[in-house]
């Protein structure tokens, strides 16, 4: 009986021996024991686990989880979680929360705002469905480190959804046309002479013809958040699996896996004042007043200096006889929980959704002189110890009846007059080194003029004046004016690969890249890692008074500390681009993407020459170009 039992066990023993020999287990066990015995580690089994983990299979995606969460202003947005199979176990690797972005301006009608909020909620619900169903199945068993493959599949999936949407719209239009034909009666036909009697609209039509009409708002596919959220979550998972920071993972993707020897931190554009355009005050032109620390300072020193200025600004804005008690605005529309009497417009003490003080001014110079006073009071000089940037948000100012920008209540200027005004402003306040959206994107000729006039001493940046990242990357005849650089936002269907490709194109055209925080920011700090890894010149995160924004500044400070410790931190540099003095034809391609082949363009459409100017007063002699 004992012999029979031994014979029964003989087969499994031989199979087990062959199985372990095929996987070289005895050999590797002997190597591990020989290697660890001289070390005599305190945790022997832990070291054995570490040793054998080198031979385990690479983690693969096993599950995606999407859920509806709230962003920093209480709006719905998407969270994506990544689960991977790691050493035969399902393990949660990371998650990311997308920031919500609205194209609705501050002064929009309540009905428009409500419709936008409903549309956003529907889009998030659709995105959650995509992640939990289609994308979960599609990306299963892929390696999270294979970003290119994942992004390619996401792009193909999104393209299919766009085509499905177009087909549905086409069918609906055909059905409506059929219904209209069947219900059409002779009495409903308009008489030929009716249109000629519409004289009251003639004045409006003439006024609108003097300026290019506003372009239609970019359409956003319902559910597109799923694409951007999944791409970013996969990038974070790839970095986690590779045991490297996300910024280094992104830098390796951009540099084709060549590790950069040095990394430059983006300079922060810290919003200090938010000048409400819907406040009782007169000034409408300035939306944000931002501080940019000089390049000689470390990021930590720069943030500390900004905080000092902010404290002094709060003191200056405080109404006489009242203790500081900032209120928190409950939405980006500027409403606040008011517990006392309404303060004068120039001294509103609320915190906006951008994380900065809300105030109102009566003229263009008032916020600039206020900044000068705050700096002077604490012994700082604007232009040397700190620089300013202004977000004009000019697209929110156009009166299409008059064909002019309303820069102050009741004060209007034509696009050409706006250029002259900006030139005068920069000459009077040379510490302003950046203007964001000084004009609408439709005013291309004026963009060209302002770049020629101010490009050598001030960054002219397109934020709303730029289109979506996907359109910037795909279209060859993109509708964007000549500018110094573009504010990129990680929203909707944007993928990590899109950012990498576009920043490479911008670098090749010697334009600066700014990564910007959307209106509805979340507590996710991945945007900072993206900006560092992509080599952005600036990062626009808002102010220092809301948790979801301060989190990102803290992440930027942590990266600076890590790079300094590893001796891979390179000093930033400020360089301006001087555009040629020749005017650019209205239909000329933008400088943001490379122009078509020269033999396809007539001679008069060749690209204007660019010259680079540094900020000599602010740069040490040993500064290097970014």
HELIX and SHEET records of a PDB file:
HELIX    1   1 UNK A    2  UNK A   22  1                                  21    
HELIX    2   2 UNK A   25  UNK A   37  1                                  13    
HELIX    3   3 UNK A   44  UNK A   53  1                                  10    
HELIX    4   4 UNK A  110  UNK A  130  1                                  21    
HELIX    5   5 UNK A  131  UNK A  135  3                                   5    
HELIX    6   6 UNK A  136  UNK A  138  1                                   3    
HELIX    7   7 UNK A  147  UNK A  183  1                                  37    
HELIX    8   8 UNK A  186  UNK A  188  5                                   3    
HELIX    9   9 UNK A  195  UNK A  197  5                                   3    
HELIX   10  10 UNK A  199  UNK A  201  5                                   3    
HELIX   11  11 UNK A  202  UNK A  209  1                                   8    
HELIX   12  12 UNK A  225  UNK A  242  1                                  18    
HELIX   13  13 UNK A  246  UNK A  254  1                                   9    
HELIX   14  14 UNK A  299  UNK A  317  1                                  19    
HELIX   15  15 UNK A  345  UNK A  347  5                                   3    
HELIX   16  16 UNK A  364  UNK A  377  1                                  14    
HELIX   17  17 UNK A  394  UNK A  396  5                                   3    
HELIX   18  18 UNK A  415  UNK A  428  1                                  14    
HELIX   19  19 UNK A  444  UNK A  454  1                                  11    
HELIX   20  20 UNK A  469  UNK A  474  1                                   6    
HELIX   21  21 UNK A  496  UNK A  508  1                                  13    
HELIX   22  22 UNK A  526  UNK A  534  1                                   9    
HELIX   23  23 UNK A  547  UNK A  566  1                                  20    
HELIX   24  24 UNK A  598  UNK A  600  5                                   3    
HELIX   25  25 UNK A  603  UNK A  605  5                                   3    
HELIX   26  26 UNK A  616  UNK A  618  5                                   3    
SHEET    1   A 3 UNK A  60  UNK A  70  0                                        
SHEET    2   A 3 UNK A  76  UNK A  86 -1                                        
SHEET    3   A 3 UNK A  89  UNK A  97 -1                                        
SHEET    1   B 2 UNK A 263  UNK A 264  0                                        
SHEET    2   B 2 UNK A 569  UNK A 570  1                                        
SHEET    1   C11 UNK A 327  UNK A 328  0                                        
SHEET    2   C11 UNK A 350  UNK A 351  1                                        
SHEET    3   C11 UNK A 357  UNK A 359 -1                                        
SHEET    4   C11 UNK A 267  UNK A 275  1                                        
SHEET    5   C11 UNK A 288  UNK A 292 -1                                        
SHEET    6   C11 UNK A 387  UNK A 391 -1                                        
SHEET    7   C11 UNK A 432  UNK A 436  1                                        
SHEET    8   C11 UNK A 459  UNK A 462  1                                        
SHEET    9   C11 UNK A 485  UNK A 488  1                                        
SHEET   10   C11 UNK A 512  UNK A 516  1                                        
SHEET   11   C11 UNK A 538  UNK A 542  1                                        
SHEET    1   D 3 UNK A 398  UNK A 399  0                                        
SHEET    2   D 3 UNK A 404  UNK A 408 -1                                        
SHEET    3   D 3 UNK A 411  UNK A 413 -1                                        
SHEET    1   E 2 UNK A 575  UNK A 579  0                                        
SHEET    2   E 2 UNK A 610  UNK A 614 -1                                        
END                                                                             
